Structure formats: C-alpha cells, structure tokens
Amino acid sequence: MPLRSDLGDIQIEAEEGPWNNGPPKEKLQGLVAATLTPMTETGEINLSIIGQYVDYLVNEQGVKNVFVNGSTGEGLSLSVLERQQLAEEWVTKGKNKLDHVIIHVGALSLKDSQDLAQHAARIGADGIAVIAPSFFKPANKCALIAFLKEVAAAAPQVPFYYYHIPALTGVKIRVEELLDGIQDEIPSFQGVKFSDVDLLDFGQCVDQNSQQQLTFLYGVDEQLLSALVMGATGAIGSTYNYLGKKTNEMLEAFKCQDLSLALSHQFHIQRFLNYVIKMGLGVAQTKVIMTLVSGLQMGPPRLPLQKASKEFTLNVEAKLKNLESHCFY
C-alpha cells in the first residue's frame, strides 16, 4: 500500500476579499513557523527585527508560512494593541515573500477576539485561527462552536482555523466531534491546527473529512512523521523557526515515498529535541535557541514566564556547535 501524501496534491481557492487584490491563495500546506515575539530586555515588543526574521525563515530555513501570536508568540500575554502591531508588521514585511500569514486571534474575551479578527481582515492576513477560551471554558461542542462562529463572523471572508491545544487550554473536546457539521455553522472554516498527541482523534478527523478538502496542520513537531502517514497536509510548530530546513528534507523524502530516509530525518530531529526537552523546553528556551541559530535577538519572555538559565544557554550552544560540525543545518 503506498504511503499517503496530501502534500502538494490538493489546491483550493481562498475567498477573495476587498483587501486581497492578488490571485486566490493556494491551500495552506507544508511547514508553518509558529513565530516568536521578539522583545527588548525591558519587556517591550521589538518590531524592528521582523523584516530580518522574515528573510531568515525564507532564505535560511525554506519556510514561507507563519502563524503569528500563538502560544510560541506569547499571544495571550500580549495586549490587543501589541498583537495588532505584530500582525501588521508580519503582513507588511512578509508581502511578496511569505505565502501565508496566519494570525491567531483567540482571546479570553469574545470581543477582543472579534476585534483582532476584524483587524486581521483589514490588514490582509491570509487566515485567522482561534484557540478555545481557557478561563471560562466551553462545556461542550455546542458552546465551543458558538464562540468560534461569532469570531469567524467578524471576518467572514478570511479563512478560519481552529487551534486545538488541550494541554494548555484544558478544553478536551475531541476535534473529530467538533468537525461534524462545522462548515454549515462556519462557512469560512478551512481546517485545524492540531497540537495534541492523540493520533486516534487526528486520524479520525482526516478519515471522516476526506471529501471536505480541509487543512490538517499537525502541531507536535517531534512526531510529525507519524501525522504525515495519517494524512496531515502540513505542520505548524516552533521548531520550524530553526529546524525548518531539516524538516523540509523530511517532507520531501516522505513525498517521494522514501520512508527510510524520512525516518532518518525524523530521528535526527528527535535527537536534538530530546536533548533540549530533557533540560526543559518552553518559550524562553526556544527564544535562546532561535537567537543562537539565527543571530536575531529574541530577548526574554514576558512574565509569568522566566528567562532560560545560563546553564541551558551554554549547553545548547555547545550542542548546536557539535551538530553544525555534522552538517545538521
């Protein structure tokens, strides 16, 4: 039985809006970098390096899609104004360089989410995504759909994605259940960012929606190959900021049905991630890695997250030098 590969095979037209003067976009697929939010040492967002950040992703990592203001970007730790400023900068600096700029507009407040969605539409974002509210949580599928529907309605012509990450939200409504009839409720619905290890749920999402041509973007970077076999059309993750080139090699091997080579790439990636995960890998540590690999100053995270330790920085710097000598990048 041949390996399943939806990468590069399916294209659907995104709806055009008044802000989109170019041709319809192709379906979102391949790698999407969950962008970090650069900050100064005093904790302010640093917009000045976004242009360099775009060029680095495109030219050094071969990644031309971004997911802005998500978990990696500390979106829920930012003010609405800061999130709007970041969204504008990514759209502006990414014009004619990035294929898709997806803006995460989820918030604890429905009104904030709607404002962010409307803003994303005005600036020409290629899509919006919404995480489930995580303080007052939706109790069931109907409550979650009601929330998502109201946000999507604020920007009805912008492709809409649900961002599933139950480990952070505590909302464990199965995506398989959520997708049943969702396009009837949300016409702009395009797919899911699935950041969970439940491959049964993920597989059923793909299997039961094969006729809908939805986008299934997997969000657990260290086991992406497993999700590709089950029909993932792409991936969104923090590691594609600095492991994009290597992961693209894995995608290419998988597309060519060379599972042995794809597995070799996945194991190579896992060896580095296993090393840093054992030391404690979070947003602060990812900022350190990105700074070391790219030379771009990502700065500290915002409280309540705390800076990575000096020990982490020194250990990762040594590990990266060792990997570089073995042509890891």
Secondary structure, 3 states (H helix, E strand, C coil): CCCCCCCCCCCCCCCCCCCCCCCCCCCCCEEEEECCCCECCCCCECHHHHHHHHHHHHHHHCCCEEEECCCCCCHHHCCHHHHHHHHHHHHHHHCCCCCEEEEECCCCCHHHHHHHHHHHHHHCCCEEEEECCCCCCCCCHHHHHHHHHHHHHCCCCCCEEEEECHHHHCCCCCHHHHHCCHHHHCCCEEEEEECCCCHHHHHHHHHHCCCCCCEEEECCHHHHHHHHHCCCCEEEEHHHHCCHHHHHHHHHHHHCCCHHHHHHHHHHHHHHHHHHHHHCCCHHHHHHHHHHHHCCCCCCCCCCCCCCCHHHHHHHHHHHHHHHHCCCC
